């Protein structure tokens, strides 16, 4: 049969994920396929909603690689209409970055964004059905596994490192905005909200050196200015452990990408600090940054010195700290926000991050 369902507006309620709508979405990427039946198996609520579904597709659908079980991801929560930018960026990741990047993502069968509905929906492979190993923030990674992931990130960054034309009008990634232009923290870095986070368990995991709101605001402004002074590259945008997996062949996998352009060390600092237990980070961070630098240079990039990259590492630590000290518990459980905040606090003390940022002027 051929679906007569309108694809847009994208549904914002779960009951809108009907078989006719799903067929229309799948057909927009795979013309000629037929979806005979669909069923919701379970729903995982979070920053975005992940709906596990069973699909009964015809032979053409199977030939197109559409599996029996998929994840439909989109904004189906009460707060979702307030987060259209995030939904839009993730749709860009699957629709516009996935065809070009060496990073391994789940196979995608539809990705669309609806400006009017403030909704983005992605239909992708179910990694649970695939049998991958999901990583977890409270289970830090071994340094050799982090190095393997840095190799892939270097390949990804090298695609666009210092290539301004990629981001100019008509370029492949002309939609990518700079991390420094985000206004996300403007409504959070205010006294009442900041005090609530500092007084929480994650605040207790951080040194009181980093409890001062005025310092955090000043650091955020200086980091943004510094990031814009560096060559731009397209980054994954959120490489903490909860967005990563190890595929069945041992290769590192990535999902929940929020692609932006920025300085590459912002992403590398974020990943290394999130991924390693504090003693491992202290023992291996310089070697890991050196490994990343070597991999980036091997792809023809004119890379700064290792000492300069380590200086940037110390500066960008404050960015990761800011993210998790104020990350809402609706987005990540308090235990995870606390674990990450503690890792950043230790690293910032080790690197004299406050002194490095003050030195930026």
ZIQUI-V949933 format. One record per residue. N is the residue number from 1. RES is the residue in one small letter. OMEGA is omega in whole degrees, 0 to 359 (none if undefined). Layout:
n=N res=RES omega=OMEGA
n=N res=RES omega=OMEGA
//
This chain:
n=1 res=x omega=175
n=2 res=x omega=184
n=3 res=x omega=175
n=4 res=x omega=182
n=5 res=x omega=173
n=6 res=x omega=181
n=7 res=x omega=180
n=8 res=x omega=4
n=9 res=x omega=177
n=10 res=x omega=180
n=11 res=x omega=177
n=12 res=x omega=176
n=13 res=x omega=184
n=14 res=x omega=182
n=15 res=x omega=175
n=16 res=x omega=179
n=17 res=x omega=181
n=18 res=x omega=177
n=19 res=x omega=177
n=20 res=x omega=180
n=21 res=x omega=179
n=22 res=x omega=178
n=23 res=x omega=179
n=24 res=x omega=179
n=25 res=x omega=180
n=26 res=x omega=179
n=27 res=x omega=180
n=28 res=x omega=176
n=29 res=x omega=183
n=30 res=x omega=183
n=31 res=x omega=175
n=32 res=x omega=180
n=33 res=x omega=177
n=34 res=x omega=174
n=35 res=x omega=184
n=36 res=x omega=185
n=37 res=x omega=175
n=38 res=x omega=182
n=39 res=x omega=173
n=40 res=x omega=181
n=41 res=x omega=174
n=42 res=x omega=184
n=43 res=x omega=178
n=44 res=x omega=181
n=45 res=x omega=180
n=46 res=x omega=176
n=47 res=x omega=166
n=48 res=x omega=179
n=49 res=x omega=176
n=50 res=x omega=182
n=51 res=x omega=177
n=52 res=x omega=185
n=53 res=x omega=172
n=54 res=x omega=180
n=55 res=x omega=173
n=56 res=x omega=181
n=57 res=x omega=180
n=58 res=x omega=183
n=59 res=x omega=179
n=60 res=x omega=178
n=61 res=x omega=178
n=62 res=x omega=178
n=63 res=x omega=178
n=64 res=x omega=178
n=65 res=x omega=179
n=66 res=x omega=184
n=67 res=x omega=179
n=68 res=x omega=181
n=69 res=x omega=180
n=70 res=x omega=170
n=71 res=x omega=171
n=72 res=x omega=185
n=73 res=x omega=179
n=74 res=x omega=182
n=75 res=x omega=181
n=76 res=x omega=180
n=77 res=x omega=179
n=78 res=x omega=183
n=79 res=x omega=191
n=80 res=x omega=183
n=81 res=x omega=178
n=82 res=x omega=186
n=83 res=x omega=183
n=84 res=x omega=182
n=85 res=x omega=179
n=86 res=x omega=179
n=87 res=x omega=182
n=88 res=x omega=181
n=89 res=x omega=180
n=90 res=x omega=174
n=91 res=x omega=175
n=92 res=x omega=182
n=93 res=x omega=184
n=94 res=x omega=184
n=95 res=x omega=191
n=96 res=x omega=180
n=97 res=x omega=183
n=98 res=x omega=180
n=99 res=x omega=186
n=100 res=x omega=191
n=101 res=x omega=170
n=102 res=x omega=177
n=103 res=x omega=179
n=104 res=x omega=177
n=105 res=x omega=168
n=106 res=x omega=177
n=107 res=x omega=184
n=108 res=x omega=183
n=109 res=x omega=173
n=110 res=x omega=171
n=111 res=x omega=182
n=112 res=x omega=178
n=113 res=x omega=182
n=114 res=x omega=183
n=115 res=x omega=185
n=116 res=x omega=180
n=117 res=x omega=183
n=118 res=x omega=186
n=119 res=x omega=170
n=120 res=x omega=181
n=121 res=x omega=178
n=122 res=x omega=172
n=123 res=x omega=185
n=124 res=x omega=178
n=125 res=x omega=175
n=126 res=x omega=183
n=127 res=x omega=176
n=128 res=x omega=178
n=129 res=x omega=179
n=130 res=x omega=177
n=131 res=x omega=181
n=132 res=x omega=175
n=133 res=x omega=178
n=134 res=x omega=177
n=135 res=x omega=185
n=136 res=x omega=182
n=137 res=x omega=181
n=138 res=x omega=174
n=139 res=x omega=183
n=140 res=x omega=183
n=141 res=x omega=173
n=142 res=x omega=182
n=143 res=x omega=181
n=144 res=x omega=177
n=145 res=x omega=176
n=146 res=x omega=179
n=147 res=x omega=180
n=148 res=x omega=180
n=149 res=x omega=178
n=150 res=x omega=176
n=151 res=x omega=180
n=152 res=x omega=179
n=153 res=x omega=177
n=154 res=x omega=178
n=155 res=x omega=179
n=156 res=x omega=182
n=157 res=x omega=183
n=158 res=x omega=178
n=159 res=x omega=191
n=160 res=x omega=187
n=161 res=x omega=177
n=162 res=x omega=182
n=163 res=x omega=186
n=164 res=x omega=183
n=165 res=x omega=179
n=166 res=x omega=185
n=167 res=x omega=178
n=168 res=x omega=179
n=169 res=x omega=183
n=170 res=x omega=177
n=171 res=x omega=182
n=172 res=x omega=186
n=173 res=x omega=183
n=174 res=x omega=178
n=175 res=x omega=187
n=176 res=x omega=176
n=177 res=x omega=182
n=178 res=x omega=178
n=179 res=x omega=183
n=180 res=x omega=181
n=181 res=x omega=180
n=182 res=x omega=176
n=183 res=x omega=186
n=184 res=x omega=187
n=185 res=x omega=184
n=186 res=x omega=182
n=187 res=x omega=182
n=188 res=x omega=181
n=189 res=x omega=177
n=190 res=x omega=192
n=191 res=x omega=186
n=192 res=x omega=181
n=193 res=x omega=179
n=194 res=x omega=181
n=195 res=x omega=179
n=196 res=x omega=179
n=197 res=x omega=180
n=198 res=x omega=180
n=199 res=x omega=181
n=200 res=x omega=180
n=201 res=x omega=180
n=202 res=x omega=175
n=203 res=x omega=178
n=204 res=x omega=179
n=205 res=x omega=182
n=206 res=x omega=173
n=207 res=x omega=177
n=208 res=x omega=175
n=209 res=x omega=187
n=210 res=x omega=180
n=211 res=x omega=186
n=212 res=x omega=183
n=213 res=x omega=181
n=214 res=x omega=177
n=215 res=x omega=183
n=216 res=x omega=179
n=217 res=x omega=180
n=218 res=x omega=179
n=219 res=x omega=180
n=220 res=x omega=180
n=221 res=x omega=183
n=222 res=x omega=178
n=223 res=x omega=178
n=224 res=x omega=178
n=225 res=x omega=180
n=226 res=x omega=180
n=227 res=x omega=181
n=228 res=x omega=178
n=229 res=x omega=182
n=230 res=x omega=175
n=231 res=x omega=178
n=232 res=x omega=169
n=233 res=x omega=175
n=234 res=x omega=180
n=235 res=x omega=175
n=236 res=x omega=172
n=237 res=x omega=181
n=238 res=x omega=188
n=239 res=x omega=172
n=240 res=x omega=191
n=241 res=x omega=181
n=242 res=x omega=180
n=243 res=x omega=186
n=244 res=x omega=176
n=245 res=x omega=173
n=246 res=x omega=184
n=247 res=x omega=185
n=248 res=x omega=178
n=249 res=x omega=178
n=250 res=x omega=181
n=251 res=x omega=177
n=252 res=x omega=179
n=253 res=x omega=184
n=254 res=x omega=171
n=255 res=x omega=181
n=256 res=x omega=180
n=257 res=x omega=173
n=258 res=x omega=190
n=259 res=x omega=175
n=260 res=x omega=167
n=261 res=x omega=180
n=262 res=x omega=173
n=263 res=x omega=185
n=264 res=x omega=182
n=265 res=x omega=173
n=266 res=x omega=179
n=267 res=x omega=182
n=268 res=x omega=177
n=269 res=x omega=180
n=270 res=x omega=183
n=271 res=x omega=183
n=272 res=x omega=183
n=273 res=x omega=177
n=274 res=x omega=193
n=275 res=x omega=188
n=276 res=x omega=169
n=277 res=x omega=187
n=278 res=x omega=179
n=279 res=x omega=178
n=280 res=x omega=178
n=281 res=x omega=179
n=282 res=x omega=184
n=283 res=x omega=192
n=284 res=x omega=188
n=285 res=x omega=182
n=286 res=x omega=178
n=287 res=x omega=180
n=288 res=x omega=177
n=289 res=x omega=177
n=290 res=x omega=178
n=291 res=x omega=178
n=292 res=x omega=180
n=293 res=x omega=179
n=294 res=x omega=181
n=295 res=x omega=179
n=296 res=x omega=179
n=297 res=x omega=181
n=298 res=x omega=177
n=299 res=x omega=173
n=300 res=x omega=181
n=301 res=x omega=174
n=302 res=x omega=191
n=303 res=x omega=174
n=304 res=x omega=179
n=305 res=x omega=178
n=306 res=x omega=179
n=307 res=x omega=179
n=308 res=x omega=179
n=309 res=x omega=178
n=310 res=x omega=173
n=311 res=x omega=177
n=312 res=x omega=176
n=313 res=x omega=181
n=314 res=x omega=180
n=315 res=x omega=186
n=316 res=x omega=175
n=317 res=x omega=182
n=318 res=x omega=177
n=319 res=x omega=178
n=320 res=x omega=177
n=321 res=x omega=181
n=322 res=x omega=182
n=323 res=x omega=188
n=324 res=x omega=175
n=325 res=x omega=181
n=326 res=x omega=181
n=327 res=x omega=184
n=328 res=x omega=180
n=329 res=x omega=173
n=330 res=x omega=182
n=331 res=x omega=176
n=332 res=x omega=178
n=333 res=x omega=184
n=334 res=x omega=180
n=335 res=x omega=180
n=336 res=x omega=176
n=337 res=x omega=180
n=338 res=x omega=180
n=339 res=x omega=181
n=340 res=x omega=180
n=341 res=x omega=179
n=342 res=x omega=179
n=343 res=x omega=180
n=344 res=x omega=180
n=345 res=x omega=179
n=346 res=x omega=181
n=347 res=x omega=181
n=348 res=x omega=175
n=349 res=x omega=181
n=350 res=x omega=187
n=351 res=x omega=186
n=352 res=x omega=182
n=353 res=x omega=180
n=354 res=x omega=179
n=355 res=x omega=179
n=356 res=x omega=181
n=357 res=x omega=176
n=358 res=x omega=179
n=359 res=x omega=178
n=360 res=x omega=179
n=361 res=x omega=none
//
